[in-house]
């Protein structure tokens, strides 16, 4: 299973609190990391694991919304402004 391979390859470098799922060989990362550099480092490390075709990062800094949450809020605001409910 690719999830196990990713965690094994990164070993002790895998940060606590970061969730990992794999869909169609694309790793999906969710959670908070303390710095932009930590987000970049983890995303790049996962992308280098054999058989990982891509990485979708929903990682964010503490106190900031997850990227997918921010996108959903913007879409909701746009729909409301355009007369949607």
trRosetta pair geometry for C-beta under 8 A, 3 or more apart (Angstrom, degrees):
i j d omega theta_ij theta_ji phi_ij phi_ji
1 4 4.7 79 75 9 94 108
1 5 7.1 -169 94 -10 48 87
1 22 7.9 160 173 44 81 137
2 5 5.3 -53 -146 36 40 115
2 6 6.3 43 156 -23 70 101
2 22 4.6 168 83 -164 120 176
2 25 6.7 168 -81 -119 169 57
2 27 7.5 -132 137 -78 119 91
2 49 7.9 121 -168 122 88 129
2 51 5.9 -132 -113 110 111 121
2 52 6.9 135 -171 -81 124 73
3 6 5.9 -54 -152 33 29 110
3 7 6.5 22 154 -11 64 108
3 20 5.8 144 -141 117 93 111
3 21 7.2 -29 -94 -133 121 28
3 22 5.2 -144 -60 -2 81 116
4 7 5.9 -58 -147 41 31 108
4 8 6.0 32 155 -21 67 111
5 8 5.6 -57 -144 39 29 113
5 9 6.1 31 157 -22 65 107
5 49 6.3 135 126 175 100 126
5 50 7.4 -82 160 66 138 84
5 51 7.0 36 92 53 159 125
6 9 5.9 -55 -146 34 27 110
6 10 6.4 8 161 -3 63 111
6 20 6.3 -158 93 -179 140 151
6 22 7.4 165 -11 -63 137 124
6 27 6.2 119 -98 -108 158 137
6 46 5.8 23 -151 -135 120 87
6 49 5.0 -106 -107 -29 71 179
6 52 6.8 81 -88 -72 110 127
7 10 6.3 -68 -146 47 27 99
7 11 7.8 101 157 -68 55 26
7 14 5.6 8 -139 -72 73 158
7 20 6.9 -177 -62 53 96 157
8 11 6.8 19 -176 -68 33 68
9 45 7.9 172 118 163 108 94
9 49 4.8 163 48 -113 165 107
10 13 4.6 -106 178 71 85 100
10 14 4.7 103 106 -60 122 84
10 42 8.0 40 -134 -138 148 77
10 45 5.9 87 -103 142 109 130
10 46 7.3 -20 -56 -79 134 69
10 49 7.7 -58 -38 -71 90 123
11 14 6.9 -175 87 -8 20 94
13 45 6.9 -110 121 180 140 168
14 18 7.0 -137 179 59 78 118
15 18 4.8 71 77 -7 96 123
15 31 7.5 -177 98 106 114 141
15 33 6.1 71 97 -106 175 98
15 38 7.2 67 -64 176 151 120
15 42 6.6 -57 2 -91 118 140
17 31 5.0 146 132 -162 79 134
17 32 6.5 -32 130 50 131 80
18 29 6.1 -13 -178 -163 110 94
18 30 7.1 152 -162 76 60 43
18 31 3.9 -143 -110 46 54 148
18 33 7.0 19 -77 -64 120 96
18 42 7.0 -113 -145 -170 169 158
18 59 7.0 -5 -128 -103 110 108
19 29 7.3 146 78 -158 58 42
19 30 4.4 -15 58 62 108 98
19 31 5.6 145 8 -43 73 108
20 27 6.4 -28 -157 -163 95 99
20 28 7.2 142 -156 74 44 58
20 29 6.2 -9 -101 -102 70 65
20 46 7.9 -166 -126 -120 120 137
21 27 7.6 146 80 -158 42 50
21 28 4.5 -15 64 57 92 110
21 30 7.8 22 6 1 101 111
22 25 6.8 6 -179 -113 107 17
22 26 6.8 155 -156 73 63 39
22 27 5.4 -30 -99 -97 82 58
22 28 7.1 -176 -86 12 29 79
22 52 7.9 -106 -124 -116 117 83
23 26 5.6 -27 70 60 72 93
23 28 6.4 27 10 -19 103 121
24 53 7.4 -57 130 47 74 139
25 51 6.3 -113 -138 161 108 76
25 52 6.5 166 176 -141 79 31
25 53 3.9 64 121 2 116 114
25 54 7.3 83 114 23 81 74
26 52 7.6 85 -121 -168 29 73
26 53 5.7 -60 -70 71 67 95
26 54 4.3 -15 -118 70 94 95
26 55 6.9 -179 -167 -82 73 20
26 56 5.9 47 158 -11 116 102
27 46 5.0 -125 87 165 160 129
27 47 7.8 -135 38 -75 126 53
27 49 7.8 75 -42 47 145 128
27 52 5.4 -16 -18 -142 114 118
27 54 7.3 -161 28 97 68 47
27 55 4.9 -16 66 -113 99 74
27 56 7.2 -172 92 29 49 66
28 55 7.9 162 -84 -162 28 54
28 56 4.8 -13 -109 67 73 106
28 58 6.9 19 -179 2 87 108
29 42 6.7 139 -148 128 159 120
29 43 6.8 -128 26 -92 154 76
29 46 6.7 -164 -56 -9 128 168
29 55 6.6 11 -6 -173 112 100
29 56 7.1 179 23 89 70 54
29 57 5.0 -12 60 -119 112 65
29 58 6.4 -176 90 36 58 67
29 59 5.3 -14 121 -44 113 103
30 58 4.5 -3 -103 75 75 115
30 59 7.0 -166 -131 -72 19 55
30 66 6.9 9 -148 -136 87 141
31 58 7.9 89 6 93 42 83
31 59 6.1 -11 65 -115 62 76
32 59 7.2 135 -111 -162 19 71
32 60 6.0 -43 -107 77 68 70
32 61 6.8 49 -153 -178 89 15
32 62 5.1 73 -175 -76 138 66
33 38 4.1 -154 161 107 126 121
33 39 5.0 170 59 -66 136 73
33 42 6.7 -158 -80 1 157 140
33 59 5.5 9 4 -176 110 121
33 60 7.8 148 29 73 72 23
33 61 7.1 -56 73 -98 60 50
34 38 5.8 70 52 9 72 153
34 61 7.3 44 -169 -139 21 77
34 62 6.7 -1 -112 -8 55 111
35 38 4.6 104 58 1 81 99
35 39 7.2 -140 100 -3 50 84
35 61 7.3 34 -110 -110 16 103
36 39 5.5 -54 -154 34 38 114
36 40 6.3 35 151 -17 69 105
36 61 7.1 -33 -61 -66 67 116
37 40 5.7 -54 -146 39 33 110
37 41 6.1 35 155 -22 67 108
38 41 5.7 -51 -142 37 30 113
38 42 6.3 26 160 -16 64 106
39 42 6.2 -59 -148 37 25 105
39 43 6.2 22 157 -16 62 112
39 57 6.7 100 -177 -178 100 143
39 59 4.6 172 -130 110 102 133
39 60 7.7 46 -98 -85 140 16
39 61 7.7 -76 -39 -61 132 73
40 43 5.9 -60 -145 40 28 110
40 44 6.1 22 160 -15 66 111
41 44 6.0 -62 -147 40 25 106
41 45 6.1 24 157 -20 64 110
42 45 5.7 -55 -143 37 30 111
42 46 6.3 28 158 -18 65 106
42 59 7.0 124 72 -73 132 166
43 46 6.1 -56 -149 36 27 108
43 47 6.4 27 153 -21 62 109
43 55 5.3 152 -159 124 80 149
43 57 5.0 -34 -99 -69 123 138
43 59 7.2 -131 -57 20 105 138
44 47 5.6 -56 -147 35 32 114
44 48 6.7 30 155 -21 64 106
45 48 6.0 -60 -155 32 31 110
45 49 7.6 46 147 -37 61 91
46 49 5.9 -37 -164 2 42 115
46 52 6.1 -174 155 -155 72 168
46 55 5.1 109 97 -103 118 133
47 52 6.0 -146 -136 108 32 130
47 54 7.4 -6 -120 -147 93 29
47 55 4.9 -86 -72 -14 89 127
48 52 7.6 25 54 50 17 128
49 52 4.6 71 70 -12 90 125
52 55 6.7 24 165 -60 124 86
57 67 7.4 69 109 17 73 143
58 66 5.0 26 171 -176 96 113
58 67 5.5 -135 -134 45 60 96
58 68 5.0 -24 -125 -6 120 110
59 66 7.9 -72 -143 -134 3 84
59 67 7.9 21 53 -4 38 111
60 64 4.9 -134 169 89 116 101
60 65 6.7 -87 -170 106 171 28
60 66 5.0 -145 -7 -106 136 47
60 67 6.3 178 -70 -28 109 73
61 64 4.8 52 64 19 85 124
65 69 4.3 -121 176 90 110 120
65 70 4.6 139 94 -59 123 87
65 73 7.2 0 150 -3 171 139
66 69 4.4 89 58 5 85 108
66 70 7.0 -157 87 -8 42 85
67 70 5.7 -55 -146 36 32 111
67 71 6.4 34 155 -19 65 105
68 71 5.6 -49 -147 36 35 115
68 72 6.4 37 154 -20 64 104
69 72 5.7 -55 -150 36 32 111
69 73 6.4 33 152 -20 65 105
70 73 5.7 -53 -149 34 32 112
70 74 6.5 32 153 -18 65 104
71 74 5.8 -55 -150 35 31 110
71 75 6.4 30 154 -17 65 107
72 75 5.7 -54 -147 37 32 111
72 76 6.3 32 154 -19 65 107
73 76 5.7 -56 -148 37 31 112
73 77 6.3 32 154 -19 65 106
74 77 5.7 -54 -147 37 31 111
74 78 6.3 32 154 -20 65 106
75 78 5.7 -53 -147 36 31 112
75 79 6.4 31 154 -19 64 106
76 79 5.8 -53 -147 36 31 111
76 80 6.3 31 154 -19 64 107
77 80 5.7 -56 -148 36 30 112
77 81 6.3 28 155 -17 65 107
78 81 5.8 -57 -148 38 30 109
78 82 6.2 16 157 -8 65 113
79 82 5.9 -67 -145 46 28 103
79 84 3.4 -55 173 60 90 143
79 85 7.6 -55 140 40 111 23
80 84 6.1 -76 -69 68 31 82
80 85 7.6 59 -103 -128 69 19
